[in-house]
């Protein structure tokens, strides 16, 4: 496999992965559209997963594949990058994404009616902290480039810091968790758009 093909695969992964994961997250029972339930309501989350076990299993699979593709795309984007700040950001994002992948394994158990929601919630929240910080650092590191994406990079960095703050508040004060998660979810859209833009940019560079 030549370098151009490898570069294209990484770029396509960064385009397809985040979008697939975002759509599956939205369709996952207990999430935004199917039997929506508050994040803090473990019983409702378990009931939603167990009551839609087939959908829960399918969306979980898509989320895992999407997150793995995202991680591969980010890694490919880092190849040859000697920016220490960007490398630190990738490490943080990798830790967060892997944590979310592990959390999906617990979702499979929830679909079978097992009460593991508290563990899953804790894993998701703690993984989101380094992930949010990693995206913030990554976008900040790329904001110094002199190209049209500079302004968008600053916007994504700001959105990531908002997500970081909301997660920290939600962890420290469970009474505000549901509201904080709703704010953080809005930041995901900025992340997906940013990753897709990086993928398109990388794809164009690989084709030249």
N, C-alpha and C positions, 0 to 999 in steps of 0.2 A: 504494500500500500504506500503510494508516494505521499510527499508532504502536503501537496495540495488537497488530496483526498482526506487526509487526516485533519487538516485545517477546516475543511468543509464540514466534516462530521462534528467537530467541536462547535462550530458556528451554528449548525442546524440543531444540535442538542440544546444550545443556549436559547434558541428561538422556540423550539417545540416544548422542551421540558417545563419551563415556568408556566406557559399557557395551559398545558395539560394538567399540571398540579393545581393551578388556580381554579380551573373549571371543575375538577373533581372535588376540591375542597368545598366549592359552592354547592355541589350536589350531594355531598356526604350527609347521611341522615344525622339530624341534630345540628346541622350547620345553618347556612343562610336560607335555603329554599325548601328542604325536605324535613318536615317535622322539626322546624327550628326551635331550639331551646337555649336558655341562658347557659353560658359557660360554667357558671357557678352551680348550676343545678345538675349534679351528677346523676340523680335518679332519672331525670328526663332524658339526659344524654344516652344513658344505657338503654332506656326503653326505646328511644328512637333507633339506635343501632340494632337492637334485638328484634324490633318490629319490622325492620327493613334489612334483614341480614344479607340477602343477596346483593342489594344495592350497596350496602356497607362494604361488603367484600370486594366488589368490583371497583368502587371508588378508591378503596384503600390501595388496591393493586395499581391503579392508574397514578395515584399520588406518589407511591414509592418509585415507580418508573420515571415519573416526571421530575422528582427530586434528584434521582440518580443522574438523569440526563442533564439537569441544571448543574449539578456538581461537576460532571465531566466537562460541560461547556465552560464553566468558570476556570477549571484547571487548564483547559486548552488555551483559554484567553491569557493565562498567566505564563505559558511557555515562552521562555526567552525574556521574560520581564524581570529585570534586576532591581526594580523599585522595592526597597525594603518595606515601605508602607503598604504597598499593594500586596506583598507576600504575607504580611501580618493580617491584612484584611481577608485574604483567601483562607488562611488558617481558621480565623474566627467564623467565617461563613461555612466552612466545611464542618466544624464542630456543631454549629446550629442545625445544618441540614441533616447531618447524621442523627442528631438527637430527634429530629422530627420523623425520620424514617423509623427509628425505634418506637416512637410513639404510635405509629400506624400498626405495629405488631400488636399493641395493646387494644387498638380499635377492633382487630379481628376477634380478640377475646371478648370484647364488649358485645359484638354481634352474636356471640354464643351465650350471652346473658351473664358473663362473669363480671363481678364488681371490681374492676381495675381502673375505674375512671380517675380516681384521685391520683394514682401513680402517673397515668397518661397526662393529666392536666399539669402536674408538676414538671414532668419531662418537657412538655411543650413550652411552658413558660420559661424554664431555665435555659432551654436551647435557644429561645427567641432573643434572649439578651445578647449573647455573642453574635448571633446572626444579624441583629439590627445594627450593632456596633460595627460589625464587619462590613456590611453594605455601606454604612455611613463613611467609614474610612476609605473603602474602595472607590466610591463615587467622588470623595474629596480628592483622592490621589489623581483621579482622571480629570478633575475640574481644572487642572493647570494646563491642560492641552489647549492649543490655540485652534479650535475648530468649533463648528456650530453646536456640538453637543455639550459645550462647557456650561451653558446656563442650565441645561437639563440635569447635568451632574450635580450642580449646586442644589437644585430642587430636590433631587433624590437624596442627597446628603441630609438636607433639612428634614425631609419626611422620615428618614431612617432614625434621626435623633428623636423625633416625635414618637415613633414606635418604641424606641428604647425607653424613653421616659414613661410612656403609658404602661409598658410591661413591668417596669420597676414599681410603679405605683400600684398596679394590680397585684403584684407579689406581696408587697408590704401591707396593703389594705384590701382584703378580700371583698369588703363591701362595695368597692369601686371597680371590681374586676370586670364585670359585664360591660360597663361603660368604656373602660379602658381598652378592652378587646375590640369593641366596635370601632374605636378610633384607629387602633393598630391595623385592623383589617383594611381600612381605607388606604393605608400606606403600602399594603401588598401590591395594589394596582400599580403604584409608582415603581415598585421593584420589578414587576413583570415587564412593564414598558421599557425600563432601563435595560434589563437583561436581553430583551428582544432586540433593542437598538444595538447593543454591543454585539449580538450574534449576527445581525445584518451587516454591521460594519466589518466584522471579522470575515464574514462570508465574501464580501466584496474584495477585501484585501487578499484573501486566499485565491480568488479568481484572477487577480491581476498578474 
